[in-house]
Amino acid sequence: MDYLILCLTALVASGLTLFSGFGLGTLLLPALALLFPLPVAVAATALVHLANNLFKLALLRRSAVWPVVRQFALPAAAAALLGAWLLGLLAAMPPLFSYSLGPRPAQVSLVKLVIGLLILGFAWLELMPSLEERLRPVGQHLALGGLLSGFFGGLSGHQGAFRAAFLLRAGLEKEAFVATGVACAVLVDCARLMVYGQGLWRGHLDLLAQAGGLPKVVAACLAAFLGAYLGKRLLGKITMRAVRLTVAVMMGLVGLGLAAGLV
């Protein structure tokens, strides 16, 4: 039953988040946290997330717009280093407040509250058709978008919503939007993992191995690969408007979850 729940979650999340460009870790971490202690679940999520992004890049690399990747991802990778370094300084900061939602405890930190409110703002703008033409020039500021996305990606791991908000305004076709976002995500992931330190991840991976979680991680990776493959097959059958709506809804959900301390 554990394998069934985990694989279904990974498959559906991977297929859905192919269109939005973010959200796999947000959806997968709660499922893994039901099976393992939180540090183990974090390590497992990181492994599945990175492996799935590399698989998606292999599937979609021909559609990526590499000049946009360079303009966006290089500043993003540099800012991710700063965000990850700042995370080390803020790690000991106490939460603003805590509460319980049924049996689940939630903690609201300053960092997550600010990020959540920013993401909600971008989601609201995306859902306002009257602002579409007015906001189109935002897509010209790819370096600024990269800095914002990379910094918050290094600080909290939530880079995708900001990346999508800017790439949506860059005038890309749907295939190019998805592929370019994946390429940017891989570069930023590699940058922030360097700062988090080998010791941190080695410790988590040791816990994962001791908990017997490696077979489950492999199963989740394979299910996520299948979800990404099926999502790519469906990509040609949906409109860019559907992609934009998916992105806006996902941004709203992630923003609410962060601001409320649930993710």
PyMOL commands that set and color helices and strands:
alter all, ss='L'
color gray80, all
select helices_A, chain A and resi 2-20+24-33+38-63+66-90+110-126+129-140+142-156+160-167+174-196+198-210+214-235+240-259
alter helices_A, ss='H'
color red, helices_A
select strands_A, chain A and resi 97-101+104-108
alter strands_A, ss='S'
color yellow, strands_A
deselect
rebuild
show_as cartoon
